[in-house]
Structure formats: C-alpha cells, structure tokens
Amino acid sequence: MKFLERELAYLQENHLYRRLNRMDDAQAARTVVNGKECLLFSSNNYLGLTEHLEVKKAAREAVTRWGTGAGGSRLTTGNLQLHEELEKTIVRFKKTAAAIVFNSGYMANLGAITALAGKDDVILSDELNHASIIDGCRISRAKTTIYPHRDTQTLEKLLRQTQGYRRRLIVTDGVFSMDGDLAPLPRLVELAEKHRSLLIVDDAHATGVLGRRGAGTADHFNLEGKIHVQMGTLSKALGSAGGYIAGSRALIDYLRNKARSFIYSTALPPAVIAAALTAFRVIEQEPQIRENLWVNARYLRSGLKQTGFVTLDEETPIIPVFIGDAGKTMQMAEKLFALGVFATGIRPPTVPPGTSRIRVTVMATHTREHLDSALSAFQQAGQELGII
Ligand SMILES: Cc1ncc(COP(=O)(O)O)c(C=O)c1O
C-alpha cells in the first residue's frame, strides 16, 4: 500500500492535494466556513433557493406527508406521485415532450451517454466538458474524440471524417462549469442537423439561470425543440438535488429502459423532489430573483476586471479569476478567506494545467455591500501576491 503515500505526497508537492472545507452554516451569502464567518462566493446556489422560505416549507411538508426515503428504485417501489409531478413540471419548463429525473446530474450524464452510445459509435466532445460527460464517454466504450473548446470548424471536419460510424453524438456543456462561457449552440444545432448527429447539451449551470424564462441555453438561444437531449441539474440554481434529461417521448422511454444509473439506484427522497418542484414555481413566479442575479454578476465581473484581474467577458454568474499557477491559486484562496471571502481555487485535473483559477460565482442574494467587500478583498489579496 506504499503507493497511497507516494501518490498523496506527489499531490501535496504539486499543490494538487485536495482538502474539504466544512460549511458550519447554511448555503447563504453570509455563512460560516471552518468556524469562521465569511461571505460565500463559490456556491452554485445561484438564486439562493436553498434558503427560500417556500422551498424549505415544501421539503418539510413532503417529509410529513411522504416520509423520508423513497424506499426503492423508480422501477420498483420508489416512483412516487411527486416524481411524476416533477417530470411534468420539467416538461412544461423545458418545452419538450417528455423528461426523466435521475438522482444527480452526474448520473443523468452517465446514464444518458452510456445508453445512447456503444462501441460502434463515435462521440465528439468539447475539451472542457464536465467530468460526468467524460466519464459517460469512457464507460460507453464509444470512440471519443475531443474537439478544441468551442471550435466548430474542427468539429465539422471531424463530422466529415466519421460518417462510417453507426451513430454520432455531439456533446457539450451549455454553460461551461469552470469558465462560465457558453457553447456555440446555434452552430452546433446546424452541424448536428447537417450531419445527422445527436446533440446532447448539459445545462447544469444554465437551468434556472439563462434565457427569458430561465429555462436554459435552448431558451437563451431561441432553440427550443432543436436539441435532441437536454440534460440539467436540480442541484444548482434549483437549490435541491438530482438531474434530468428532457427530450422526445421515445428518448425518455428508451432511457427509462436502458439508463443503468436510472434503473439501479434508489429514487430521490420526497423532500428533495418537493423542494425542486417548488423551486421551479418560484423561478416562474419571481423573475426579479434572476434580475438580481444578472445585476450582481455584471457588477462583480466589471469590478474584478477594473481591479486588474484576468477573466472572461461572458455573461453568466460564473466568473473565473485566472491565476495560472496551482500553488499561487491556493495562496490566493487562503488570503481571500483570511479577508472574509470564501471562494474556491480550482486546479488540474479539474481545469487544464496552467489555467488554475479562483472560481467566483455570484448569487441573487448578494447585496451591493457583499459585492463591494469581495472586490476589496480581491484587490488586497491580489496586490499582496503580485497578481495585479
Ligand atoms: C456541467 C456539469 N454537469 C454535471 C454536473 C453534475 O451535476 P450534479 O452535481 O447534480 O451531480 C455538474 C456539477 O457538478 C456540472 O458542473
């Protein structure tokens, strides 16, 4: 077992060793981490719905009515009325014919990709796709070819070269989780149509956030009905847990029969489903929450840029603050924490070597005062470390 110590020592020497931070309070703009009060600037709870009174009440009431666990997989005894109601809600929200809920976004990607692709197929995957997509591709045993980030020219070349395969899948994050930029969906839809390929879009970070209705990247780009497989999570802006696939009736029926991560796992518990259901209603009925998010995202992004940090121009609540070196990134995260801001450093293998960054996210529940405090902490930490 010597290899365990050797590998851990290697990770430590290269600033790649991972440690858990302990949340001592709720997932709110002001919280307590590792016993210290601080402002939270890395959560995916974009709309603050984990703390929404109606959402919490729905979870409590679901426990009273349905108990704590689902008691079985969806195909045995775990298919509660609530699960079906949630799937109907997703159908209305995504404007698709059908939807299926998985126990997590990770399992949705794994289940869908492995069900749709096999050894006779090819998957064309953006180089910055999320690990759950990468793992789905690996387990599927399909030939997987990675195309450079958002590079539709190379993708088209690859589509021309792969005509002999049984099926071709193009798979991409809608909003890239670590960079916050958007996939070039209008072009991807054209390419998928032209080359008769299946398009899978992971809307984990777009669900509840992007588009006029908050329905995700298809809503944002006016491409509703054009994306074959739309994946999303209930764990980020929705403030709950779980993942889903939305698409045609045949697709969902097929996944119910073939997606192993759907079939062989106990269904999500009632409180989680009830919270997600109510979160969808809140998103629809309280659009000002999303307005706040956008106002905050613009303010913080432009503030960080003006302070001299390198980030991207994209308009999402994910703002990568690029540092480059893994060690320096972790020093920056520590300094920020000492100054009362909890924002996590992201290093390889989550991001490519040399692109380590602080992954800053904004929430609708941040106040102007919170944002200004974060900006001054970033300025001070950045200056002390010679980053700006
Ligand atoms: C792009 C993307 N896809 C999928 C997932 C997995 O979702 P979940 O956390 O619900 O398992 C995540 C989040 O970690 C993600 O960022």
PDBQT file of the ligand as one rigid body, heavy atoms in Angstrom, charges set to zero:
ROOT
HETATM    1  C1  LIG A 401     -21.542  20.839 -16.199  1.00  0.00    +0.000 C 
HETATM    2  C2  LIG A 401     -21.937  19.916 -15.096  1.00  0.00    +0.000 A 
HETATM    3  N1  LIG A 401     -22.570  18.775 -15.416  1.00  0.00    +0.000 NA
HETATM    4  C3  LIG A 401     -22.970  17.910 -14.469  1.00  0.00    +0.000 A 
HETATM    5  C4  LIG A 401     -22.735  18.160 -13.135  1.00  0.00    +0.000 A 
HETATM    6  C5  LIG A 401     -23.163  17.149 -12.114  1.00  0.00    +0.000 C 
HETATM    7  O1  LIG A 401     -24.323  17.566 -11.503  1.00  0.00    +0.000 OA
HETATM    8  P1  LIG A 401     -24.679  17.118 -10.015  1.00  0.00    +0.000 P 
HETATM    9  O2  LIG A 401     -23.810  17.931  -9.106  1.00  0.00    +0.000 OA
HETATM   10  O3  LIG A 401     -26.128  17.410  -9.882  1.00  0.00    +0.000 OA
HETATM   11  O4  LIG A 401     -24.360  15.676  -9.922  1.00  0.00    +0.000 OA
HETATM   12  C6  LIG A 401     -22.094  19.343 -12.761  1.00  0.00    +0.000 A 
HETATM   13  C7  LIG A 401     -21.867  19.695 -11.349  1.00  0.00    +0.000 C 
HETATM   14  O5  LIG A 401     -21.049  19.262 -10.646  1.00  0.00    +0.000 OA
HETATM   15  C8  LIG A 401     -21.655  20.223 -13.770  1.00  0.00    +0.000 A 
HETATM   16  O6  LIG A 401     -20.993  21.332 -13.443  1.00  0.00    +0.000 OA
ENDROOT
TORSDOF 0
